Amino acid sequence: MSSRYLFLMAVLLQSAFLSGQELSMEPYEFISRAGDTVSAELGLFYVPENRNEQGMDSLQLAFVRFKSTNPNPGTPIVYLAGGPGGSGTGTARGRRFELFMKLRQVADVIAFDQRGTGMSQRLPDCPYRAEFQLEKAIEKSEYVEKAIRNAQSCMDYWEGEKVDLSAYNTTENAIDIDALRQALGSEKISIWGISYGSHLAFEYIRLFENTIDRMVLASLEGPNETIKLPENTEEFVKHIASLAADNFGSETKYPNLLDTINAVHNRLANQPATGTFINRQGNVDTVGISLFELQATIATFYLKNPSDSKNLPQLYSEMYAGDFSAIAANVMVIKRYVLNSIRPMPFAMDMQSGMSRERAQKINEQINNTLYGSTINFLLYEMMTGLDFPMLPEAFRRMENNDVQALLLSGTLDGRTYLTSGKALADKFTKGQHLVIENGGHDLFMQSPEIGNTILEFFKGNRIAQTRIVLDPVPFN
């Protein structure tokens, strides 16, 4: 029996399941974190938890609908949050609230909470955490060993709690979006997403291309790009170093940033450092810093947006002089919060998206020969190779050409999802347009009003003439 036949059967069963479910809609006063209030609707509906199983366990999914201000609205625009683990409704409460409201000029805008997130049915948190000494510099091997052991303990805990982690994957997530479309009674939907939201959108294209009207995706993460290549991270940092040399014409210039980075890393490889910082109680804390901990801290906190990477030259200059105080508090966060625990939905989604054998081989070859190794991936690569956790089939990770009308945005200073990858993914869209945001970062939607206005015009059906938007540069400190 072909996989295509099984998939179609699953969709038919899902439709039958949905026919017995009522979409619940009720008035909802939506309040942004800035205090803005708008009348909206809260929607609830049910989907099968695991469409590959015989049982009929169901999940309640939630969304908020912002009704269109257009008397003749177009197809609903569904927002897909990043992460994985981000909440659509949570995103709408933040800085992007303005853009959610703006797009109502075109159609209803749906802030969708993916399975296991936001106002949708959640999974129990794991009670276990790996512990790392704050004052001691911890090497990578200890992080990997403890993180894998902790992840296995969490998996055992969730199994005991009857949590079906296998149901939390991007294919199920994509079918949920089509279930939302059906529940709304809409022949087609438009999609707006970022980062993991684009990863999810690519799977929706693979399964349901004919139900898509228009699509706007930013900070593109391809089907086989859950795990980022170490060489791409290194090339990005080299680009940062080349910009810092002239610093956009500023008086302060950093012509030797790359040499400084290499010198600091070489020194830490031979002799770990310590740094001090003032904690929230006003006391002085001391933190040990290994090379791996420094790499992980830089990858986590200092590459995502220009507002982050602007700090790299001064930070490395201070560390070169032996002063690690500026980075010490963030190293503490890495030790206590970032690398010591996992959340069920993001963990299961990422693990099942996985990586191809060819990509795994590339990462293995690059990991010890690049500036930051695989730390941009936290410890996901090591968990994928060290845990017995199923991945989605290879067809999931193949990006085929499509005919979706799409606007695809990439920032030249995005240190999470890189411009070169964005260009390659955009080439798969025969009716797509790649819009490069010069000096834009990962969280680019609100980095200029021109970006939001361009997205609005695209959803209105207008042709986008430009291929590049140039933002004012953020000078390095």
C-alpha positions in Angstrom: 0.0 0.0 0.0 1.6 3.3 -1.1 2.4 6.1 1.4 0.3 8.5 -0.8 -2.7 6.2 -0.4 -2.2 6.0 3.3 -1.9 9.8 3.5 -5.2 10.3 1.6 -6.9 7.8 3.8 -5.7 9.7 6.9 -7.1 12.9 5.5 -10.4 11.3 4.7 -10.6 9.9 8.2 -9.7 13.3 9.6 -12.5 14.9 7.5 -15.0 12.3 8.9 -13.7 13.1 12.4 -14.2 16.8 11.9 -17.7 16.4 10.6 -18.7 15.3 14.0 -17.1 18.2 15.7 -18.5 21.7 16.0 -16.3 24.7 15.6 -16.8 26.8 18.7 -16.6 30.6 18.2 -17.2 33.2 20.9 -16.5 36.9 21.3 -13.1 37.6 22.7 -11.6 40.8 23.9 -8.0 40.7 22.8 -5.5 42.8 24.7 -1.9 43.3 23.5 1.0 43.6 25.9 1.1 47.3 25.1 -2.5 47.6 26.3 -4.2 47.8 22.9 -7.7 46.3 22.9 -9.6 44.9 20.0 -12.8 42.9 19.6 -12.0 39.5 18.2 -13.3 35.9 18.3 -11.8 32.9 20.0 -12.2 29.7 18.0 -11.9 26.2 19.3 -12.0 22.9 17.4 -10.7 19.3 17.7 -8.4 17.2 15.6 -7.1 13.6 16.0 -4.0 13.6 18.1 -2.2 11.0 16.0 -3.6 10.3 12.6 -1.3 7.3 12.2 -2.9 5.4 15.1 -6.3 3.6 15.3 -7.5 5.4 18.4 -9.6 8.6 18.3 -7.8 10.6 21.0 -8.4 14.2 20.1 -6.7 17.6 20.7 -8.3 20.9 21.2 -6.8 23.6 19.1 -7.3 27.3 19.5 -7.1 30.4 17.4 -8.1 34.1 17.6 -9.8 35.6 14.6 -9.4 39.3 13.9 -12.3 40.1 11.6 -11.5 42.0 8.4 -12.3 45.6 8.0 -12.8 45.0 4.2 -16.4 44.7 3.1 -15.3 42.1 0.6 -12.6 40.2 2.5 -10.2 37.8 0.8 -9.2 34.4 1.9 -8.3 34.2 5.6 -4.6 34.9 6.5 -3.3 32.3 8.9 -0.3 33.2 11.0 2.3 30.5 11.7 4.6 31.2 14.6 8.2 30.3 14.8 10.0 28.1 17.4 8.8 25.5 17.2 6.8 26.2 20.3 5.9 29.8 19.6 2.3 30.9 20.0 0.3 32.7 17.3 -1.9 34.4 19.9 1.2 35.2 22.0 2.9 36.7 18.9 -0.1 38.9 18.2 0.1 40.3 21.7 3.6 41.6 21.1 5.3 43.9 18.7 3.6 42.4 15.6 0.2 43.4 16.9 0.3 46.4 14.5 0.9 44.2 11.5 -1.9 41.8 12.5 -4.2 44.8 12.6 -2.9 46.2 9.3 -3.6 43.0 7.4 -7.3 43.1 8.3 -7.5 45.5 5.4 -7.3 42.4 3.2 -9.0 39.6 5.1 -9.7 38.0 8.4 -6.4 37.4 10.2 -6.0 34.2 12.2 -3.6 33.9 15.0 -3.3 30.1 15.2 -1.9 28.3 18.2 -0.2 25.1 16.9 -0.7 21.8 18.7 0.9 22.0 22.1 1.3 25.8 22.2 -0.5 28.9 23.5 -4.2 28.5 24.1 -4.3 25.1 22.4 -4.2 21.9 24.5 -0.7 21.7 26.1 1.5 18.9 27.2 2.9 18.4 30.7 6.3 19.8 31.4 9.2 17.5 32.2 10.1 17.7 35.9 13.7 16.8 35.3 16.7 19.0 34.5 20.4 18.6 34.0 22.5 20.4 36.5 25.8 22.2 35.6 28.1 23.9 38.1 28.0 27.6 37.8 31.5 28.3 39.0 33.2 25.6 37.0 34.0 25.7 33.3 32.1 22.8 31.7 33.3 21.1 28.6 31.1 20.0 25.7 31.3 16.3 26.6 29.7 16.8 30.0 26.9 18.9 28.4 26.2 16.2 25.8 26.2 13.4 28.3 23.9 15.1 30.8 21.6 16.5 28.2 21.0 13.2 26.5 20.5 11.4 29.8 18.1 14.1 30.9 16.2 13.9 27.6 15.8 10.2 28.0 14.5 10.7 31.5 12.0 13.2 30.1 10.9 10.8 27.4 10.4 8.0 30.0 8.4 10.5 32.1 6.1 11.5 29.2 5.6 7.8 28.2 4.5 7.2 31.8 2.1 10.1 31.5 0.7 8.6 28.3 2.0 11.5 26.2 2.3 10.5 22.6 5.4 12.5 21.5 5.2 10.9 18.0 2.0 12.9 17.4 3.9 16.1 17.7 5.6 16.5 14.3 5.4 19.0 11.5 3.3 16.7 9.2 0.6 16.5 11.8 1.0 20.2 12.4 0.5 20.9 8.7 -2.6 18.7 8.5 -4.0 20.7 11.5 -3.8 23.8 9.4 -5.9 22.1 6.7 -8.3 21.1 9.4 -8.5 24.7 10.4 -9.2 25.7 6.8 -12.1 23.1 6.7 -13.4 24.3 10.1 -13.5 27.8 8.8 -15.4 26.7 5.7 -12.8 28.3 3.4 -11.8 26.8 0.0 -8.4 28.4 0.3 -6.3 30.1 2.9 -3.3 32.5 2.8 -0.4 31.9 5.0 2.0 34.2 6.8 4.9 32.8 8.8 8.4 33.1 10.0 11.3 30.8 10.9 9.9 27.5 12.0 6.6 28.8 10.7 8.2 28.7 7.2 9.4 25.2 7.9 5.8 24.3 8.7 4.5 26.2 5.6 6.8 24.2 3.3 5.2 21.0 4.6 1.8 22.5 4.0 2.8 23.2 0.4 3.9 19.6 0.0 0.6 18.3 1.2 -2.0 20.9 0.3 -0.6 23.2 -2.3 -3.9 23.6 -4.1 -5.5 25.1 -1.0 -3.1 28.0 -0.8 -4.0 31.5 -2.1 -1.0 33.5 -1.2 1.9 33.1 1.1 4.4 35.4 2.9 7.3 33.7 4.6 10.3 35.2 6.3 13.6 33.9 7.8 13.3 30.7 5.8 14.0 27.3 7.3 13.9 24.6 4.7 12.5 21.1 5.2 16.1 19.8 5.8 17.4 22.8 7.7 16.3 22.1 11.3 20.0 21.5 12.0 22.1 24.4 10.6 25.4 23.8 9.0 28.4 24.9 11.1 30.1 26.4 8.0 27.1 28.7 7.4 27.4 30.1 10.9 31.1 30.6 10.4 30.5 32.4 7.1 28.0 34.6 8.7 30.4 35.7 11.5 33.1 36.3 8.8 30.6 38.6 7.1 30.0 40.4 10.4 33.7 40.8 10.8 34.1 42.3 7.3 31.3 44.9 8.1 32.9 45.7 11.4 36.2 46.6 9.7 34.7 49.8 8.4 31.7 49.9 10.8 29.4 51.5 8.2 31.7 54.6 8.1 31.6 55.2 11.8 34.6 56.6 13.6 35.2 53.4 15.6 36.4 50.6 13.4 37.3 47.0 14.1 39.7 45.8 11.3 40.9 42.7 13.2 37.7 41.2 14.6 38.2 37.8 13.1 41.7 37.6 14.4 40.5 38.6 17.9 37.8 35.9 17.8 40.3 33.3 16.9 42.7 34.4 19.6 40.0 34.3 22.3 38.8 30.9 21.2 42.4 29.5 21.1 43.1 30.8 24.6 39.9 29.3 26.0 40.6 26.0 24.4 43.8 25.8 26.5 42.7 27.7 29.6 39.1 28.3 30.6 38.1 31.7 32.0 36.0 33.1 34.8 33.7 36.1 34.7 31.7 37.9 37.4 28.3 39.7 37.2 25.8 41.3 39.6 22.8 39.0 40.0 19.2 40.1 40.6 19.7 40.1 44.3 22.6 42.6 44.0 25.2 40.0 44.8 28.3 39.1 42.8 28.2 35.7 41.0 31.2 34.0 39.4 30.8 31.8 36.4 33.3 29.5 34.8 33.6 29.7 31.0 34.8 27.0 28.7 35.3 27.4 24.9 32.1 25.5 24.3 30.1 27.6 26.8 31.4 30.8 25.1 30.5 29.4 21.6 27.0 28.4 22.8 26.5 31.8 24.4 27.5 33.7 21.3 25.3 31.6 19.0 22.3 31.9 21.3 22.5 35.6 22.3 24.6 37.5 19.8 23.9 36.5 16.2 20.1 36.6 15.7 19.6 40.3 14.8 21.8 43.4 14.2 20.8 44.7 17.6 22.6 41.6 19.0 25.6 41.2 16.7 26.5 44.9 17.1 27.9 43.9 20.5 30.4 41.4 19.1 33.4 43.6 18.4 33.5 45.3 21.8 32.6 42.0 23.6 35.5 40.1 22.0 37.9 43.1 22.5 37.1 42.9 26.2 37.5 39.2 26.4 40.8 39.5 24.5 41.9 41.8 27.3 40.9 39.2 29.9 37.6 40.7 30.9 34.6 38.3 30.6 32.2 40.2 32.8 30.0 41.5 29.9 29.2 37.9 28.8 29.1 36.2 32.2 25.4 36.7 32.9 24.5 35.1 29.6 26.8 32.2 30.2 24.9 31.7 33.5 21.6 31.6 31.5 23.1 28.9 29.2 24.2 26.8 32.2 21.0 27.2 34.2 18.2 27.5 31.6 19.1 26.9 28.0 21.0 23.6 27.8 19.6 21.8 30.9 16.0 21.2 30.0 13.6 20.4 27.1 10.0 21.2 26.4 7.8 18.5 24.9 6.4 20.2 21.8 9.6 21.9 20.5 11.6 18.8 21.3 9.4 16.4 19.5 8.9 18.7 16.5 12.6 19.3 15.9 13.6 15.7 16.6 11.1 14.3 14.0 12.0 16.9 11.4 15.5 15.5 11.8 18.2 15.7 9.1 19.1 13.7 6.0 22.1 11.3 6.1 24.0 13.6 3.8 23.4 16.6 6.0 24.4 14.7 9.1 27.7 13.7 7.4 28.4 17.4 6.5 27.7 18.5 10.1 30.0 15.8 11.5 32.8 16.9 9.2 32.4 20.6 10.0 31.6 20.5 13.7 35.1 20.5 15.0 36.6 22.7 12.3 34.5 25.8 12.5 34.4 28.8 14.8 31.2 27.9 16.7 30.7 24.2 15.9 27.1 23.2 16.0 26.2 25.4 19.0 23.7 27.4 16.8 21.6 24.1 17.1 21.9 24.1 20.9 22.4 20.3 21.4 19.8 19.0 18.9 22.4 17.5 16.6 23.9 15.5 19.5 20.4 14.4 20.7 19.4 13.3 17.2 22.5 11.1 16.9 22.4 10.0 20.6 18.8 9.1 21.2 16.5 6.5 19.7 13.8 8.9 18.4 12.0 8.4 15.0 12.4 10.9 12.2 9.8 11.7 9.6 10.5 10.0 6.2 13.0 11.4 3.7 10.2 12.8 1.5 9.4 15.3 4.2 12.9 16.8 3.9 12.9 17.2 0.1 11.9 20.6 -1.2 10.2 20.3 -4.6 9.3 23.1 -7.0 5.9 24.6 -6.5 3.5 27.1 -8.1 2.5 29.0 -4.9 2.3 32.8 -5.2 4.7 33.7 -2.5 6.7 36.6 -1.1 9.8 35.3 0.6 11.9 37.6 2.8 15.5 37.2 4.0 17.6 39.5 6.1 21.3 39.9 5.2 22.1 40.1 8.9 20.0 37.1 10.1 22.3 34.9 12.1 19.8 32.0 12.5 18.5 31.3 9.0 21.0 32.5 6.4 20.6 34.5 3.2 22.3 31.8 1.0 19.8 29.3 2.2 16.9 31.7 1.6 18.0 32.2 -2.0 18.1 28.5 -2.7 14.6 28.0 -1.1 13.2 30.9 -3.1 14.4 29.3 -6.3 11.9 26.5 -5.7 8.9 28.9 -6.0 8.2 29.3 -9.8 5.7 32.1 -8.9 7.6 33.4 -5.9 9.6 36.6 -5.3 12.6 36.8 -3.0 12.8 40.1 -1.2 16.1 40.7 0.5 16.2 43.0 3.5 19.6 44.7 3.5 20.8 45.0 7.2 17.7 43.1 8.3 17.9 40.4 11.0 15.9 37.3 11.9 12.9 39.1 13.5 12.5 41.3 10.5 8.7 41.9 10.2 8.8 45.0 12.4 12.3 46.3 11.6 10.9 48.8 9.1 7.3 50.1 8.3 8.2 49.5 4.6 8.3 45.8 5.3 4.8 45.7 6.7 3.5 47.9 3.9 5.1 45.6 1.3 3.5 42.5 2.9 0.1 44.3 2.9 0.4 45.2 -0.8 1.3 41.6 -1.7 -1.7 40.2 0.1 -3.9 42.8 -1.7 -2.8 41.1 -4.9 -0.5 43.9 -6.1 2.8 43.3 -7.8 5.9 44.0 -5.7 8.3 45.8 -7.9 11.4 45.9 -5.7 13.6 43.0 -4.9 15.5 44.7 -2.0 14.6 46.9 0.9 17.6 48.7 2.5 17.4 49.4 6.2 19.6 51.9 8.1 22.6 49.9 9.4 23.1 49.4 13.1 26.7 50.4 13.8 28.9 48.1 16.0 29.6 49.2 19.5 
